[in-house]
Amino acid sequence: MTRKAKIERHTTETQISGRLSIDGTGRYEIATGIRFLDHMLELFAKHGAFDLVLKATGDLDVDQHHTVEDVGIVLGQLFAEALGKRAGINRAGYFVLPMDETLAVAAIDLGGRMALVYSASVKARTVGDLQTELLHDFFDGFAQRAKANVHLKVLYGRSSHHKIEAIFKCFARALRYACSSDARLKGQLPSTKGLL
């Protein structure tokens, strides 16, 4: 089974193309026009062992909001398409990750329902060139399009950079486990409802 997807999304605000292989090795080509977001998506691909290509052009002269949110939307669409009916997957995953003085946790359920709980307490308005408040919109876009429950929390830490990096790394590792196949399920849906 090849779990791959390719998406093109064009609006008046952004033009985004993406390719994903869930069962990859962590290769990536990322260019969103926001270098710190690129860096976080590179970490995401590496820690999730996902092969990811994302190219985005947006109205950054207006604001970063459209680009950041739409990249999250496309990433969620890629996972939804690549997972198909979601048969045989673990469905849920979590990870706790230290990043120097910071500790973050991610929990994900690919059960077909959308919810985002995001609690990061990032003090800096920007890290690198990224407006940090927009990370909520990024993960919300992902959760909506992937039809996933996504819970992300920084338990403690000082550095805004470390907090964001820890979130992306543990998000990737929790998602990697949730997407992983369970041989015991042999193509069954991980749900008593019979659908996800």
TORKOL-557816 format. One record per residue: x, y, z of N, C-alpha, C in turn; residue number from 1; residue in three letters. Coordinates in steps of 0.001 Angstrom, whole numbers, always signed. Atoms other than C-alpha are relative to their C-alpha. Example, Ala and Ser with C-alpha at 12.3 -4.5 7.8 and 13.67 -1.06 7.14 Angstrom:
# TORKOL-557816
{nuse {+890, -1190, +0}, {+12300, -4500, +7800}, {+900, +1200, +0}, 1, 'Ala'}
{nuse {-820, -1190, -60}, {+13670, -1060, +7140}, {-770, +1090, +730}, 2, 'Ser'}
# end
This chain:
# TORKOL-557816
{nuse {+846, -1179, +0}, {+0, +0, +0}, {+892, +1244, +0}, 1, 'Met'}
{nuse {-745, -1252, +30}, {+1442, +3357, -1018}, {-870, +1104, +576}, 2, 'Thr'}
{nuse {+765, -1062, -658}, {+303, +6140, +1246}, {+627, +1331, -376}, 3, 'Arg'}
{nuse {-541, -1225, +572}, {+1043, +9166, -866}, {-1142, +907, -423}, 4, 'Lys'}
{nuse {+991, -967, +472}, {-788, +12317, -1857}, {+709, +1166, -668}, 5, 'Ala'}
{nuse {-484, -1199, +691}, {-337, +15322, -4101}, {-1163, +983, -48}, 6, 'Lys'}
{nuse {+1055, -1017, -78}, {-2311, +18566, -3694}, {+492, +1295, -644}, 7, 'Ile'}
{nuse {-223, -1367, +475}, {-2490, +21886, -5539}, {-1168, +818, +521}, 8, 'Glu'}
{nuse {+1057, -870, -526}, {-4428, +24687, -3838}, {+318, +1430, -409}, 9, 'Arg'}
{nuse {-192, -1365, +479}, {-4842, +28074, -5484}, {-1187, +854, +415}, 10, 'His'}
{nuse {+1023, -982, -351}, {-6776, +31000, -4025}, {+508, +1370, -451}, 11, 'Thr'}
{nuse {-467, -1349, +331}, {-6586, +34748, -4572}, {+1100, +456, +952}, 12, 'Thr'}
{nuse {-988, -382, -1015}, {-4320, +34859, -1498}, {+1266, -852, -18}, 13, 'Glu'}
{nuse {-1152, +909, -22}, {-2033, +31822, -1850}, {-52, -992, -1153}, 14, 'Thr'}
{nuse {-142, +1096, +956}, {-772, +29282, -4354}, {+942, -1007, +663}, 15, 'Gln'}
{nuse {-773, +997, -749}, {+412, +26074, -2689}, {-59, -1335, -717}, 16, 'Ile'}
{nuse {-51, +1371, +503}, {+1551, +22724, -4020}, {+715, -845, +1044}, 17, 'Ser'}
{nuse {-601, +881, -987}, {+2393, +19764, -1844}, {-17, -1448, -425}, 18, 'Gly'}
{nuse {-75, +1452, +200}, {+3465, +16132, -2043}, {+423, -625, +1314}, 19, 'Arg'}
{nuse {-285, +688, -1262}, {+3565, +13681, +842}, {+94, -1495, -225}, 20, 'Leu'}
{nuse {-55, +1448, -155}, {+4699, +10125, +1393}, {+90, -263, +1496}, 21, 'Ser'}
{nuse {+17, +275, -1437}, {+3712, +8992, +4880}, {+1114, -968, +373}, 22, 'Ile'}
{nuse {-1002, +1029, -280}, {+6063, +6005, +4685}, {+1337, +380, -636}, 23, 'Asp'}
{nuse {-1226, -518, +579}, {+9132, +8049, +3867}, {+1194, -181, +913}, 24, 'Gly'}
{nuse {-1237, +46, -788}, {+12557, +8672, +5343}, {+363, +1367, +573}, 25, 'Thr'}
{nuse {-266, -1327, -537}, {+12278, +12330, +6320}, {+637, +960, -981}, 26, 'Gly'}
{nuse {-512, -938, +1013}, {+13284, +13947, +3031}, {-985, +1154, -153}, 27, 'Arg'}
{nuse {+883, -1157, +109}, {+11927, +17436, +2451}, {+543, +1035, -977}, 28, 'Tyr'}
{nuse {-262, -1216, +773}, {+11804, +20425, +114}, {-1101, +967, +395}, 29, 'Glu'}
{nuse {+992, -922, -545}, {+10053, +23317, +1826}, {+367, +1426, -389}, 30, 'Ile'}
{nuse {-201, -1417, +304}, {+9654, +26908, +602}, {-1349, +707, +112}, 31, 'Ala'}
{nuse {+1268, -699, -227}, {+6822, +28977, +2073}, {+140, +1514, -90}, 32, 'Thr'}
{nuse {-227, -1433, -55}, {+8420, +32414, +1954}, {+180, +505, +1422}, 33, 'Gly'}
{nuse {-193, -328, -1416}, {+8607, +32350, +5778}, {+1037, -987, +522}, 34, 'Ile'}
{nuse {-1110, +926, -248}, {+11977, +30883, +6692}, {-141, -784, +1299}, 35, 'Arg'}
{nuse {+132, +749, -1247}, {+11201, +29967, +10307}, {-1073, -1077, -127}, 36, 'Phe'}
{nuse {+1015, +1029, +255}, {+8041, +28142, +9196}, {+609, -1135, -821}, 37, 'Leu'}
{nuse {-705, +1034, +773}, {+10167, +26317, +6607}, {+799, -906, +934}, 38, 'Asp'}
{nuse {-847, +748, -936}, {+12547, +25278, +9387}, {-844, -952, +852}, 39, 'His'}
{nuse {+866, +855, -820}, {+9694, +23938, +11541}, {-584, -1150, -824}, 40, 'Met'}
{nuse {+529, +1065, +858}, {+8245, +21978, +8608}, {+1086, -1000, -384}, 41, 'Leu'}
{nuse {-1122, +913, +230}, {+11688, +20531, +7882}, {+175, -927, +1203}, 42, 'Glu'}
{nuse {-71, +822, -1217}, {+11867, +19357, +11510}, {-1155, -993, +51}, 43, 'Leu'}
{nuse {+1188, +852, +21}, {+8343, +17976, +11171}, {+218, -1208, -914}, 44, 'Phe'}
{nuse {-240, +1092, +949}, {+9276, +15920, +8096}, {+1050, -972, +536}, 45, 'Ala'}
{nuse {-1090, +846, -499}, {+12495, +14632, +9670}, {-449, -847, +1183}, 46, 'Lys'}
{nuse {+410, +733, -1201}, {+10966, +13647, +13026}, {-1184, -928, -252}, 47, 'His'}
{nuse {+1099, +893, +351}, {+7891, +12114, +11402}, {+406, -1073, -994}, 48, 'Gly'}
{nuse {-461, +872, +1084}, {+9958, +10290, +8753}, {-963, +65, -1178}, 49, 'Ala'}
{nuse {+880, -239, +1140}, {+7576, +11800, +6197}, {+823, +644, -1112}, 50, 'Phe'}
{nuse {-584, -712, +1131}, {+8783, +12728, +2715}, {-990, +1091, -384}, 51, 'Asp'}
{nuse {+910, -1133, +158}, {+7327, +16196, +2210}, {+596, +1055, -923}, 52, 'Leu'}
{nuse {-329, -1129, +865}, {+7460, +18761, -572}, {-1136, +1003, +144}, 53, 'Val'}
{nuse {+994, -1074, -126}, {+5655, +22057, +92}, {+582, +1279, -585}, 54, 'Leu'}
{nuse {-393, -1271, +610}, {+5940, +25157, -2078}, {-1188, +943, +109}, 55, 'Lys'}
{nuse {+1088, -960, -186}, {+3881, +28225, -1209}, {+435, +1397, -417}, 56, 'Ala'}
{nuse {-145, -1413, +306}, {+3554, +31708, -2613}, {-1255, +671, +518}, 57, 'Thr'}
{nuse {+1167, -659, -577}, {+1306, +34044, -680}, {+146, +1503, +31}, 58, 'Gly'}
{nuse {+22, -1459, -77}, {+382, +37668, -120}, {+700, +480, +1275}, 59, 'Asp'}
{nuse {-779, -353, -1192}, {+3134, +38158, +2451}, {+189, +1505, +150}, 60, 'Leu'}
{nuse {-61, -1456, -98}, {+3169, +41868, +1617}, {-1180, +548, +801}, 61, 'Asp'}
{nuse {+1163, -379, -807}, {-244, +42003, +3337}, {+197, -462, +1438}, 62, 'Val'}
{nuse {-66, +622, -1326}, {+336, +39619, +6254}, {+426, -1444, -219}, 63, 'Asp'}
{nuse {-367, +1418, +99}, {+1563, +36091, +6985}, {-1194, -932, +196}, 64, 'Gln'}
{nuse {+1122, +840, -430}, {-1858, +34856, +8086}, {-462, -973, -1077}, 65, 'His'}
{nuse {+531, +865, +1056}, {-3117, +33513, +4752}, {+965, -1133, -327}, 66, 'His'}
{nuse {-993, +1022, +351}, {+117, +31678, +3982}, {+127, -1049, +1094}, 67, 'Thr'}
{nuse {-185, +951, -1102}, {+559, +30109, +7422}, {-1220, -908, +136}, 68, 'Val'}
{nuse {+1215, +804, -136}, {-3068, +28982, +7696}, {-178, -946, -1180}, 69, 'Glu'}
{nuse {+209, +831, +1188}, {-3235, +27705, +4111}, {+1021, -1126, -109}, 70, 'Asp'}
{nuse {-982, +1091, -41}, {-18, +25708, +4511}, {-489, -1085, +953}, 71, 'Val'}
{nuse {+588, +983, -920}, {-1653, +24019, +7528}, {-1150, -758, -636}, 72, 'Gly'}
{nuse {+1126, +628, +701}, {-4769, +23350, +5445}, {+501, -1031, -1001}, 73, 'Ile'}
{nuse {-532, +925, +1015}, {-2758, +21777, +2617}, {+665, -1202, +661}, 74, 'Val'}
{nuse {-628, +1122, -697}, {-730, +19662, +5052}, {-1063, -968, +518}, 75, 'Leu'}
{nuse {+1095, +853, -458}, {-3959, +18361, +6594}, {-650, -757, -1139}, 76, 'Gly'}
{nuse {+576, +664, +1175}, {-5394, +17611, +3141}, {+902, -1119, -500}, 77, 'Gln'}
{nuse {-944, +1028, +443}, {-2247, +15707, +2201}, {-118, -1256, +859}, 78, 'Leu'}
{nuse {+122, +1164, -881}, {-2546, +13462, +5251}, {-1344, -689, -177}, 79, 'Phe'}
{nuse {+1325, +605, +188}, {-6290, +12934, +4769}, {-36, -840, -1270}, 80, 'Ala'}
{nuse {+5, +726, +1270}, {-5779, +11908, +1145}, {+913, -1224, +51}, 81, 'Glu'}
{nuse {-956, +1111, -49}, {-2724, +9731, +1811}, {-489, -1136, +892}, 82, 'Ala'}
{nuse {+508, +1034, -913}, {-4453, +7885, +4671}, {-1218, -728, -548}, 83, 'Leu'}
{nuse {+1170, +652, +588}, {-7528, +7099, +2580}, {-1058, -307, +1043}, 84, 'Gly'}
{nuse {+1043, +405, -954}, {-10071, +5140, +4621}, {+533, -208, +1413}, 85, 'Lys'}
{nuse {-666, +107, -1308}, {-7570, +4895, +7507}, {-66, -1407, +594}, 86, 'Arg'}
{nuse {+51, +1385, -473}, {-7926, +1130, +7745}, {+1397, -466, +402}, 87, 'Ala'}
{nuse {-1238, +624, -444}, {-5229, -694, +9695}, {+974, +898, +728}, 88, 'Gly'}
{nuse {-933, -900, -686}, {-3681, +2367, +11342}, {-220, -31, +1513}, 89, 'Ile'}
{nuse {+146, -111, -1454}, {-3050, +2924, +15029}, {-1073, +1006, +383}, 90, 'Asn'}
{nuse {+1005, -1056, -139}, {-5312, +5995, +14732}, {+410, +1088, +983}, 91, 'Arg'}
{nuse {-361, -994, -1011}, {-4073, +7725, +17896}, {+1471, -139, +367}, 92, 'Ala'}
{nuse {-1390, +20, -434}, {-632, +8691, +19096}, {+296, +1196, +873}, 93, 'Gly'}
{nuse {-426, -1122, -837}, {+1098, +10877, +21638}, {+1509, -49, +155}, 94, 'Tyr'}
{nuse {-1442, -64, -207}, {+4607, +12030, +22365}, {+296, +1144, +960}, 95, 'Phe'}
{nuse {-495, -1033, -908}, {+6339, +13987, +25127}, {+1456, +239, -374}, 96, 'Val'}
{nuse {-1336, -287, +511}, {+9490, +15789, +24030}, {+668, +1136, +770}, 97, 'Leu'}
{nuse {-774, -1091, -599}, {+12152, +17772, +25898}, {+822, +708, -1074}, 98, 'Pro'}
{nuse {-875, -807, +861}, {+13951, +20580, +24087}, {+748, +933, +939}, 99, 'Met'}
{nuse {-762, -717, -1020}, {+16610, +21780, +26515}, {-877, +250, +1229}, 100, 'Asp'}
{nuse {+769, -312, -1211}, {+14653, +23597, +29270}, {-1516, -119, -202}, 101, 'Glu'}
{nuse {+1421, +35, +362}, {+11304, +23120, +27501}, {-497, -1435, -69}, 102, 'Thr'}
{nuse {+645, +1303, +139}, {+8915, +20173, +27698}, {-1360, +210, -650}, 103, 'Leu'}
{nuse {+1262, -115, +734}, {+6030, +19749, +25239}, {-613, -1376, -192}, 104, 'Ala'}
{nuse {+731, +1243, +232}, {+3372, +17124, +24638}, {-959, +197, -1172}, 105, 'Val'}
{nuse {+967, +16, +1101}, {+1305, +16249, +21571}, {-796, -1288, +86}, 106, 'Ala'}
{nuse {+880, +1169, +79}, {-1668, +13901, +21344}, {-910, +198, -1203}, 107, 'Ala'}
{nuse {+747, -85, +1255}, {-3453, +13138, +18072}, {-905, -1211, -138}, 108, 'Ile'}
{nuse {+933, +1075, +351}, {-6513, +11092, +17109}, {-487, +264, -1417}, 109, 'Asp'}
{nuse {+421, -108, +1398}, {-7172, +10523, +13405}, {-1374, -632, -192}, 110, 'Leu'}
{nuse {+1305, +651, -33}, {-10738, +9455, +14197}, {-1079, +616, -859}, 111, 'Gly'}
{nuse {+981, -556, +914}, {-12474, +11629, +11606}, {-747, +1212, +527}, 112, 'Gly'}
{nuse {+643, -1180, -580}, {-13538, +14454, +13919}, {+1061, +1043, +303}, 113, 'Arg'}
{nuse {-958, -1088, -144}, {-11868, +17846, +14145}, {-98, +653, +1364}, 114, 'Met'}
{nuse {-104, -819, -1204}, {-10715, +19508, +17351}, {+1455, +411, +151}, 115, 'Ala'}
{nuse {-1345, -469, -307}, {-7712, +21613, +18247}, {+1, +596, +1395}, 116, 'Leu'}
{nuse {-290, -636, -1280}, {-6468, +22393, +21737}, {+1483, +354, -58}, 117, 'Val'}
{nuse {-1366, -491, +174}, {-3335, +24532, +21526}, {+337, +916, +1165}, 118, 'Tyr'}
{nuse {-388, -781, -1172}, {-1626, +25842, +24645}, {+1521, +80, +55}, 119, 'Ser'}
{nuse {-1453, -101, +118}, {+1882, +27131, +24060}, {+622, +1115, +832}, 120, 'Ala'}
{nuse {-525, -1127, -786}, {+2306, +30408, +26006}, {+1335, +511, -538}, 121, 'Ser'}
{nuse {-1199, -560, +625}, {+4866, +31771, +23541}, {-31, +1510, +203}, 122, 'Val'}
{nuse {-11, -1429, -338}, {+5843, +35239, +24783}, {+406, +885, -1173}, 123, 'Lys'}
{nuse {-494, -815, +1112}, {+7677, +36472, +21691}, {-1070, +122, -1084}, 124, 'Ala'}
{nuse {+969, -214, +1090}, {+5463, +38016, +18998}, {+494, -613, -1304}, 125, 'Arg'}
{nuse {-599, +638, +1168}, {+7871, +36770, +16348}, {+1191, -831, +457}, 126, 'Thr'}
{nuse {-1225, +783, -152}, {+10491, +34053, +16259}, {+562, -116, -1405}, 127, 'Val'}
{nuse {-508, -138, +1357}, {+12791, +34548, +13316}, {-921, +962, -735}, 128, 'Gly'}
{nuse {+913, -845, +771}, {+10445, +35916, +10668}, {-1456, -448, +120}, 129, 'Asp'}
{nuse {+1357, +544, -130}, {+7316, +34047, +11875}, {-786, +699, +1105}, 130, 'Leu'}
{nuse {+924, -538, -1000}, {+4387, +35717, +13649}, {-553, -1187, +794}, 131, 'Gln'}
{nuse {+276, +1212, -782}, {+3936, +33224, +16494}, {-1480, -246, +266}, 132, 'Thr'}
{nuse {+1425, +209, -258}, {+204, +33818, +17090}, {-668, -799, -1118}, 133, 'Glu'}
{nuse {+586, +688, +1150}, {-437, +32297, +13645}, {+167, -1513, +66}, 134, 'Leu'}
{nuse {-150, +1450, -127}, {+683, +28840, +14763}, {-1321, -663, +373}, 135, 'Leu'}
{nuse {+1335, +528, -312}, {-2791, +28329, +16229}, {-784, -217, -1292}, 136, 'His'}
{nuse {+712, +111, +1273}, {-4222, +28967, +12745}, {+570, -1126, -866}, 137, 'Asp'}
{nuse {-641, +1092, +739}, {-1701, +26581, +11171}, {-532, -1353, +477}, 138, 'Phe'}
{nuse {+428, +1292, -535}, {-2612, +23699, +13484}, {-1516, -185, -111}, 139, 'Phe'}
{nuse {+1445, +84, +196}, {-6327, +24523, +13255}, {-319, -412, -1434}, 140, 'Asp'}
{nuse {+181, +382, +1401}, {-6135, +24326, +9455}, {+325, -1465, -221}, 141, 'Gly'}
{nuse {-364, +1416, +109}, {-4347, +20988, +9738}, {-1101, -884, +574}, 142, 'Phe'}
{nuse {+997, +836, -681}, {-6877, +19556, +12219}, {-1300, -72, -789}, 143, 'Ala'}
{nuse {+1241, -10, +777}, {-9856, +20634, +10107}, {+102, -905, -1215}, 144, 'Gln'}
{nuse {-103, +732, +1266}, {-8594, +19153, +6851}, {+419, -1451, +181}, 145, 'Arg'}
{nuse {-381, +1393, -272}, {-7031, +16019, +8349}, {-1106, -739, +743}, 146, 'Ala'}
{nuse {+1082, +564, -817}, {-10228, +15449, +10360}, {+602, -718, +1211}, 147, 'Lys'}
{nuse {-757, +548, -1124}, {-8156, +14979, +13477}, {-222, +825, +1257}, 148, 'Ala'}
{nuse {-131, -682, -1289}, {-8142, +15825, +17160}, {+1491, +244, +192}, 149, 'Asn'}
{nuse {-1401, -356, -205}, {-4877, +17660, +17788}, {+94, +784, +1307}, 150, 'Val'}
{nuse {-232, -665, -1284}, {-3821, +18559, +21329}, {+1496, +256, +134}, 151, 'His'}
{nuse {-1400, -399, -90}, {-555, +20475, +21738}, {+170, +904, +1210}, 152, 'Leu'}
{nuse {-186, -792, -1221}, {+759, +21839, +25015}, {+1478, +77, +357}, 153, 'Lys'}
{nuse {-1320, -180, -595}, {+3995, +23304, +26282}, {-199, -34, +1505}, 154, 'Val'}
{nuse {+159, +141, -1446}, {+4259, +22162, +29889}, {+803, +1053, +754}, 155, 'Leu'}
{nuse {-816, -1070, -569}, {+7093, +24547, +30726}, {+1157, +279, -940}, 156, 'Tyr'}
{nuse {-1139, -388, +820}, {+10031, +26352, +29185}, {+204, +1496, +49}, 157, 'Gly'}
{nuse {-339, -1421, +11}, {+11710, +29721, +28739}, {+57, +559, -1415}, 158, 'Arg'}
{nuse {-257, -502, +1348}, {+12756, +30109, +25101}, {-1209, -214, -915}, 159, 'Ser'}
{nuse {+1106, +108, +957}, {+9996, +30865, +22588}, {+381, -908, -1167}, 160, 'Ser'}
{nuse {-486, +865, +1080}, {+12099, +29200, +19884}, {-95, -1469, +418}, 161, 'His'}
{nuse {+31, +1384, -475}, {+12449, +26019, +21953}, {-1429, -506, +158}, 162, 'His'}
{nuse {+1400, +409, -157}, {+8722, +25954, +22724}, {-614, -388, -1341}, 163, 'Lys'}
{nuse {+573, +280, +1321}, {+7735, +26119, +19057}, {+650, -1233, -614}, 164, 'Ile'}
{nuse {-705, +1160, +559}, {+10406, +23634, +17993}, {-442, -1290, +684}, 165, 'Glu'}
{nuse {+457, +1189, -730}, {+9354, +21179, +20709}, {-1398, -409, -443}, 166, 'Ala'}
{nuse {+1358, +307, +463}, {+5726, +21436, +19578}, {+39, -700, -1355}, 167, 'Ile'}
{nuse {-51, +609, +1335}, {+6573, +20667, +15942}, {+610, -1398, +37}, 168, 'Phe'}
{nuse {-628, +1320, -75}, {+8849, +17760, +16857}, {-935, -1031, +619}, 169, 'Lys'}
{nuse {+873, +1009, -623}, {+6396, +16065, +19203}, {-1283, -178, -799}, 170, 'Cys'}
{nuse {+1132, +142, +927}, {+3509, +16779, +16786}, {+337, -1025, -1081}, 171, 'Phe'}
{nuse {-435, +934, +1045}, {+5467, +14931, +14093}, {+63, -1429, +514}, 172, 'Ala'}
{nuse {-168, +1357, -530}, {+6268, +11959, +16313}, {-1326, -619, +435}, 173, 'Arg'}
{nuse {+1331, +510, -347}, {+2707, +11639, +17630}, {-764, -387, -1261}, 174, 'Ala'}
{nuse {+681, +282, +1266}, {+1365, +11796, +14065}, {+608, -1223, -678}, 175, 'Leu'}
{nuse {-678, +1175, +572}, {+3957, +9261, +12895}, {-567, -1290, +601}, 176, 'Arg'}
{nuse {+545, +1198, -639}, {+2668, +6756, +15462}, {-1465, -204, -377}, 177, 'Tyr'}
{nuse {+1423, +117, +336}, {-1004, +7501, +14740}, {-195, -533, -1417}, 178, 'Ala'}
{nuse {+85, +449, +1399}, {-400, +6902, +11006}, {+553, -1405, -210}, 179, 'Cys'}
{nuse {-659, +1299, +160}, {+1568, +3694, +11593}, {-1014, -1124, -102}, 180, 'Ser'}
{nuse {+859, +1171, +177}, {+45, +416, +10515}, {+161, -959, +1164}, 181, 'Ser'}
{nuse {+8, +1037, -1033}, {-889, -2229, +13062}, {-363, -1311, -690}, 182, 'Asp'}
{nuse {+208, +1259, +724}, {-501, -5710, +11545}, {-1171, -802, +553}, 183, 'Ala'}
{nuse {+1109, +748, -600}, {-3080, -7097, +13979}, {-1354, +446, -536}, 184, 'Arg'}
{nuse {+1278, -505, +513}, {-5780, -4900, +12450}, {-289, -481, -1416}, 185, 'Leu'}
{nuse {+132, +563, +1348}, {-5166, -6317, +8934}, {-1070, +707, -838}, 186, 'Lys'}
{nuse {+911, -752, +849}, {-7018, -3552, +7119}, {-1319, +380, +643}, 187, 'Gly'}
{nuse {+1238, -371, -688}, {-9763, -3117, +9716}, {+56, +1465, +421}, 188, 'Gln'}
{nuse {+70, -1361, -518}, {-10949, +313, +10750}, {+139, -20, +1518}, 189, 'Leu'}
{nuse {-157, -50, -1453}, {-9842, +1227, +14279}, {-1143, +786, +654}, 190, 'Pro'}
{nuse {+1185, -678, -531}, {-13387, +2170, +15303}, {-1129, -1000, +170}, 191, 'Ser'}
{nuse {+1167, +866, -195}, {-16433, +420, +16758}, {-1168, +435, -872}, 192, 'Thr'}
{nuse {+1069, -494, +876}, {-18608, +2576, +14454}, {+51, -631, -1384}, 193, 'Lys'}
{nuse {-157, +561, +1332}, {-17223, +905, +11359}, {+370, +1030, -1053}, 194, 'Gly'}
{nuse {-472, -1029, +925}, {-16159, +4199, +9789}, {+734, +1077, +772}, 195, 'Leu'}
{nuse {-734, -1133, -585}, {-13828, +7112, +10421}, {-245, +1214, -875}, 196, 'Leu'}
# end
